[in-house]
Amino acid sequence: MREYVTDDIIYALATPWAQSALAVIRVSGEGCKALLATRFSRPKSLKEAGNATLVHGYLQDEAGKKIDEVVAAVYTEGHGYTLEEALEFSCHGSLAVIKEILSLFSQLGMRSAEGGEFTFRAFLHGRLDLTQAEAVQELVVSQSERSRALALGRLEGSLKERISSLKQQLMQIMAAVEVQLDYAEDELDEFVFPRTQLVDLIAQLHHLSETYQVGKLYKSGARIVLAGSTNAGKSSLFNLLLKQERSIVSPINGTTRDYIEADLSIEGIPIRLYDTAGLRESSDSVEREGIKRTERLIGQADLVVFLVDSTLMGHVPEEDERTLVVYNKSDLAKPPKGKLAISAQSGEGVDRLLHEISTRLTSGFSVSADELLIIESERQYQLLNASEEALGRALALVDEDIPLDITAVELGEALDNLGQLTGEVTPSDILETIFSGFCVGK
């Protein structure tokens, strides 16, 4: 991807490329109001419009023929998303209309924006730091209420403020070291390295980086496979969880011969749920293939919910961290005491099952899933780890009574990594990689 150019006018469709009632087309760059006024039915009103105002009119071609009735949202320089002079046109969502307007903008000499270019300009102009810019894309792709809320918090600056606090604490430690290095021979009080502050800072960095595992779960979700023998109630439970009749339910063994998948959310965690063919010996070649696919899915699953028919009590696998045994048809037969039991027909026990699934998926995390600040970015995770490691090396040097100038190098490396987190010292090729992953129009 070529480097972004920041001194021209760019445009992009900000809504999906599909037929809809309305579409929004964004334009940003110095001089865009004057340029577009030449193709607007009310040129004076558009050129003289103040910040955060709406102007109604028509976009028209060079001959004055109307293309579509639009409403232009006007943002003057220093305002709006990019802090550049910008316009957002709300037009009718006909694909023919959208194509005609985009063609008009191209004819006027404006450039079609690349992925993330609007947010890149917002970052360059200081409206967002890099953690907030990443939160924009994280919010766009969020798959659950919890993921959305966490991304919105980062967009509002929660991570930016935390990083700023960490940097400030580190700079205070570095300042004490620098004073000692610069005035070591002067008559100063005996220097005591602020070890307690350094240890506390390392702990804070570790805690923040550990939230990545939780954030990754809420961002990417988990694969859950419903498995068990034929007629154990897998399809009934699948339909119950989705609240729709997706799988065929029948008393005939082997009804489900291939897996069916669907998305849902369990306590804020995005889930890809699979209903699979019943596990049994079969002479039917089609059913055997379905069973093979079930076995492959079980091997790839983050969690297997193995249903056992309480009325038959067939094969019951041993529970482990990836296998949750659930006794179905508890309304027809009493399951073993203390075991997780449900009725896929009446819904009894399903709330407990969902909570247990959430607990299993979040078990092993060193931080709570209820944290108000959780990171989702692997880049942020790596930089936090690098900062923690550099400070760990600095602490070891202090404890070994190594000269402070060597310790200062490690402290400086940690500060540099924190600067990369917010984008203060991030190399341009890394910036381009980050923003090119955004959807066009953002």
C-alpha positions in Angstrom: 0.0 0.0 0.0 1.4 3.4 -1.0 2.0 6.0 1.6 -0.9 8.3 2.5 -0.9 11.8 0.9 -2.3 14.3 3.4 -2.6 17.5 1.4 -5.3 16.6 -1.1 -9.1 16.1 -0.9 -10.3 12.6 -0.3 -13.7 11.0 -0.4 -15.3 7.6 0.4 -18.6 5.9 0.9 -18.9 5.5 4.7 -21.9 3.2 4.7 -22.0 -0.3 3.2 -21.9 -0.8 -0.6 -25.5 -2.0 -0.7 -29.0 -0.7 -1.5 -30.5 1.1 1.5 -32.7 4.0 2.3 -29.8 6.4 2.9 -26.1 6.4 2.2 -23.3 8.7 3.6 -20.4 9.9 1.6 -17.5 11.6 3.4 -15.2 14.3 2.0 -12.2 15.8 3.8 -9.4 18.2 2.8 -8.7 21.9 2.4 -10.9 23.6 -0.2 -13.5 20.9 -0.4 -16.4 23.2 0.3 -15.5 25.6 -2.5 -14.9 22.8 -4.9 -18.1 21.0 -4.3 -20.1 24.3 -4.3 -19.5 24.3 -8.1 -21.7 21.2 -8.3 -24.2 22.1 -5.6 -27.6 23.7 -6.3 -27.1 26.3 -3.6 -23.4 27.2 -3.9 -23.4 30.3 -1.8 -25.2 28.5 1.1 -22.7 25.7 1.0 -19.6 28.0 0.9 -20.8 30.3 3.7 -22.2 27.5 6.0 -20.7 27.5 9.5 -19.3 24.6 11.4 -21.8 21.8 12.4 -24.6 23.0 10.1 -26.7 21.2 7.6 -27.3 22.4 4.1 -30.1 21.0 1.9 -29.8 20.9 -1.9 -29.0 18.9 -5.0 -25.7 17.5 -6.3 -25.6 18.1 -10.1 -23.3 17.3 -13.0 -21.3 19.8 -15.1 -24.4 20.5 -17.3 -26.5 21.3 -14.2 -28.5 18.1 -14.4 -29.6 16.9 -10.9 -28.0 13.7 -9.6 -29.7 13.4 -6.2 -31.2 15.4 -3.4 -28.8 15.5 -0.5 -28.1 17.0 2.9 -24.6 18.2 3.5 -23.2 18.2 7.0 -20.5 20.9 7.1 -17.3 20.9 9.3 -14.9 23.8 9.1 -11.1 23.5 9.7 -10.3 22.6 13.3 -13.6 20.7 13.8 -15.2 17.4 12.8 -13.6 14.0 12.7 -10.4 14.8 10.8 -10.0 18.4 12.1 -9.8 19.4 8.4 -12.4 21.1 6.3 -14.9 18.4 5.7 -18.4 17.5 4.3 -20.6 14.5 4.8 -23.4 14.0 2.2 -26.5 12.0 3.1 -28.0 10.8 -0.1 -30.5 8.2 -1.2 -29.1 4.7 -0.9 -29.6 3.6 -4.5 -26.4 2.0 -5.9 -26.9 4.0 -9.1 -27.0 7.2 -7.1 -23.9 6.3 -5.1 -21.9 5.4 -8.2 -22.9 8.7 -9.9 -21.9 10.8 -6.9 -18.6 9.0 -6.5 -17.9 9.5 -10.2 -18.7 13.2 -9.9 -16.2 13.6 -7.0 -13.6 11.8 -9.1 -14.2 14.1 -12.0 -13.7 17.1 -9.8 -10.2 15.9 -9.0 -10.7 14.5 -5.6 -9.1 11.2 -4.6 -10.8 8.0 -3.4 -9.7 7.4 0.2 -7.9 4.3 1.2 -8.8 2.2 4.2 -8.3 4.1 7.5 -7.3 7.3 5.8 -9.9 9.5 7.5 -8.8 8.2 10.9 -5.1 8.5 9.9 -5.7 12.2 9.3 -7.5 12.5 12.6 -4.5 11.0 14.3 -2.0 13.2 12.5 -4.0 16.3 13.5 -4.0 15.3 17.1 -7.7 14.5 17.5 -6.9 10.9 18.5 -3.9 9.2 19.8 -2.9 5.8 18.4 -4.8 3.8 21.0 -8.0 5.7 20.3 -7.5 5.3 16.5 -7.2 1.5 17.0 -10.3 1.7 19.2 -12.2 3.1 16.2 -11.7 -0.1 14.2 -12.2 -2.3 17.3 -15.6 -0.6 17.8 -16.6 -1.1 14.2 -15.9 -4.8 14.3 -17.1 -5.5 17.8 -19.4 -8.5 18.0 -21.0 -8.2 21.4 -22.3 -5.6 23.8 -19.3 -6.1 26.1 -16.8 -5.8 23.3 -18.6 -2.6 22.1 -18.6 -1.0 25.5 -14.9 -1.8 26.1 -13.9 -0.4 22.6 -16.0 2.7 23.2 -14.2 3.3 26.6 -10.8 3.1 24.8 -12.1 5.5 22.1 -13.1 7.9 24.8 -9.5 7.8 26.1 -9.4 5.3 29.0 -6.3 3.5 27.7 -4.7 6.8 26.6 -5.1 8.1 30.2 -3.7 4.9 31.7 -0.7 5.0 29.4 -0.2 8.7 30.2 -0.2 7.9 34.0 2.3 5.0 33.5 4.6 7.3 31.5 4.4 10.0 34.1 5.4 7.5 36.9 8.3 6.3 34.7 9.5 9.8 34.0 9.6 10.6 37.7 11.8 7.6 38.3 14.0 8.6 35.3 14.2 12.2 36.6 15.6 11.0 40.0 18.2 8.9 38.1 19.1 11.8 35.8 19.7 14.1 38.7 22.0 11.6 40.4 23.9 11.1 37.1 24.3 14.8 36.4 25.2 15.9 40.0 26.8 12.8 41.4 29.9 14.6 42.6 27.9 17.5 44.1 27.0 17.6 47.8 23.6 16.0 47.5 21.8 13.8 50.0 22.7 10.1 49.7 20.8 8.8 46.7 18.2 6.1 47.2 16.9 4.5 44.0 13.0 4.6 44.0 12.8 0.9 43.9 9.3 0.7 45.4 7.9 2.9 42.7 9.6 0.8 40.0 8.3 -2.4 41.4 4.8 -0.9 41.5 5.1 0.3 37.9 6.1 -3.1 36.7 3.1 -4.6 38.4 0.8 -2.1 36.8 2.2 -2.9 33.3 1.9 -6.6 33.9 -1.7 -6.2 35.0 -2.7 -4.2 32.0 -0.9 -6.6 29.5 -2.7 -9.6 31.1 -6.1 -8.1 30.2 -5.2 -9.0 26.5 -6.3 -12.6 26.9 -9.7 -11.4 28.1 -9.9 -8.8 25.4 -9.0 -11.3 22.7 -11.8 -13.5 23.9 -14.4 -10.7 23.7 -13.0 -9.6 20.3 -12.6 -12.9 18.5 -15.0 -15.1 20.5 -14.9 -18.8 21.0 -15.9 -21.9 19.1 -18.4 -24.2 21.0 -19.4 -27.6 19.7 -22.5 -29.4 20.8 -21.6 -33.1 20.8 -23.1 -36.3 22.0 -24.9 -39.4 20.9 -27.8 -39.4 18.5 -31.0 -38.0 20.0 -29.3 -36.5 23.0 -30.9 -33.2 22.3 -28.2 -31.3 20.6 -30.4 -29.8 17.9 -33.1 -28.9 20.4 -30.5 -27.1 22.5 -29.1 -25.4 19.4 -32.5 -24.1 18.5 -33.3 -23.0 22.1 -30.1 -21.0 22.3 -30.6 -19.3 19.0 -34.3 -18.8 19.7 -35.2 -20.0 16.2 -35.7 -23.3 14.4 -32.4 -23.7 12.6 -31.8 -27.4 13.1 -34.3 -30.2 12.2 -35.4 -32.0 15.4 -36.6 -35.6 15.0 -36.8 -38.8 17.1 -35.2 -40.6 14.2 -31.5 -41.4 15.0 -29.0 -39.8 12.6 -31.3 -36.9 11.5 -28.3 -34.4 11.7 -25.7 -35.6 9.2 -23.6 -32.5 8.9 -22.8 -29.7 11.2 -24.8 -26.4 11.4 -23.2 -23.3 12.7 -24.6 -19.9 14.0 -23.4 -16.9 16.0 -24.7 -15.8 19.3 -23.5 -14.0 22.5 -23.1 -15.6 25.9 -22.6 -13.2 28.7 -21.0 -10.7 26.3 -18.7 -13.3 24.7 -19.2 -13.8 20.9 -19.8 -17.5 20.3 -19.7 -19.6 17.1 -22.0 -22.5 18.0 -22.0 -25.8 16.1 -24.7 -28.4 16.1 -23.2 -31.7 15.0 -24.0 -35.2 13.9 -24.6 -37.7 16.7 -21.6 -39.9 17.7 -22.3 -43.6 17.1 -21.3 -46.5 14.9 -23.1 -46.3 11.5 -23.0 -48.2 8.3 -24.4 -45.2 6.4 -21.5 -43.6 4.4 -23.1 -40.1 4.6 -23.6 -40.3 8.3 -20.1 -41.6 8.8 -18.7 -38.6 7.0 -20.8 -36.4 9.2 -19.4 -38.1 12.3 -15.8 -37.5 11.0 -16.6 -33.8 10.6 -17.9 -33.8 14.1 -14.7 -35.3 15.4 -12.7 -32.7 13.6 -14.7 -29.9 15.0 -14.3 -31.3 18.5 -10.6 -31.2 18.1 -10.8 -27.5 17.0 -13.3 -26.3 19.6 -12.5 -24.0 22.5 -15.2 -25.8 24.5 -17.2 -29.0 23.8 -20.6 -29.2 25.4 -21.2 -33.0 25.5 -24.9 -33.8 26.0 -26.0 -37.0 27.7 -29.5 -38.4 27.4 -30.6 -38.7 31.0 -33.2 -41.3 30.0 -30.6 -43.7 28.5 -27.4 -42.8 30.3 -25.1 -44.0 27.5 -21.4 -43.1 27.1 -20.3 -40.3 29.4 -16.8 -38.8 28.7 -14.6 -37.5 31.5 -14.8 -33.8 32.0 -11.7 -31.7 31.5 -11.0 -28.0 30.8 -12.3 -28.3 27.2 -15.2 -30.7 27.9 -18.4 -29.8 29.7 -20.8 -32.8 30.3 -24.4 -31.8 30.5 -27.3 -34.1 31.2 -30.3 -33.3 29.0 -34.0 -34.3 29.4 -34.0 -33.7 33.1 -37.7 -33.3 32.9 -38.1 -37.0 31.9 -35.4 -38.6 34.1 -33.4 -37.6 37.2 -29.7 -37.1 36.3 -26.9 -38.1 38.7 -26.7 -35.9 41.8 -24.6 -32.8 41.6 -24.3 -32.9 37.8 -25.2 -30.1 35.4 -28.7 -30.9 34.1 -31.0 -29.1 31.7 -34.1 -29.7 29.6 -33.8 -28.5 26.1 -37.5 -28.7 25.7 -38.6 -26.6 28.7 -35.5 -24.5 29.0 -34.9 -25.6 32.7 -31.3 -25.2 33.7 -30.2 -23.4 30.6 -29.3 -20.2 32.4 -27.0 -22.2 34.7 -25.5 -23.8 31.6 -24.8 -20.5 29.9 -23.1 -19.2 33.1 -21.0 -22.3 33.3 -19.9 -21.9 29.7 -18.9 -18.3 30.4 -17.0 -19.4 33.5 -15.2 -22.1 31.6 -14.1 -19.7 28.8 -12.8 -17.1 31.2 -11.1 -19.6 33.6 -7.4 -19.4 33.8 -7.3 -15.6 33.2 -5.1 -13.8 35.8 -7.4 -10.8 35.6 -11.2 -10.5 36.0 -13.4 -10.2 32.9 -15.1 -7.4 34.7 -12.1 -5.1 34.3 -13.2 -1.6 33.0 -10.1 -1.3 30.9 -9.1 -4.3 28.7 -6.9 -4.2 25.6 -7.6 -6.2 22.4 -4.6 -5.2 20.3 -1.7 -7.6 19.9 0.5 -4.6 19.1 -0.4 -3.0 22.4 0.1 -6.3 24.2 3.6 -6.7 22.8 4.7 -3.2 23.6 3.4 -3.5 27.2 5.3 -6.7 27.6 8.5 -5.1 26.1 8.1 -2.2 28.6 7.7 -4.6 31.5 10.7 -6.6 30.5 12.9 -3.5 30.1 11.8 -2.3 33.6 12.5 -5.8 34.9 16.0 -5.6 33.6 16.4 -2.2 35.2 15.3 -3.6 38.5 17.8 -6.4 38.3 20.6 -3.9 37.6 19.6 -1.8 40.6 19.6 -4.9 42.8 23.0 -5.9 41.5 24.3 -2.4 42.2 25.2 -1.9 38.5 26.1 1.8 37.5 23.0 4.0 37.0 23.9 5.0 33.5 23.3 1.4 32.4 20.0 1.3 34.3 18.9 4.5 32.6 19.2 2.9 29.2 16.7 0.2 30.2 14.3 2.9 31.6 14.6 4.8 28.4 13.7 1.7 26.3 10.6 1.2 28.4 9.6 4.9 27.9 10.2 4.5 24.1 7.8 1.5 24.0 5.1 3.4 25.9 5.5 6.2 23.4 5.0 3.8 20.6 1.7 2.7 22.2 0.2 6.1 21.9 1.9 6.9 18.5 4.4 9.5 19.6 7.4 7.6 18.3 5.8 4.9 16.1 7.6 4.3 12.8 5.6 5.2 9.6 5.6 1.7 8.2 3.9 0.4 11.4 1.4 3.3 11.3 0.5 2.4 7.7 0.0 -1.2 8.6 -2.3 -0.3 11.4 -4.5 2.1 9.3 -4.6 0.0 6.2 -6.5 -2.7 8.1 -9.4 -0.3 8.6 -12.5 -0.4 6.4 -12.7 2.3 3.7 -14.6 5.4 4.9 -13.2 5.2 8.4 
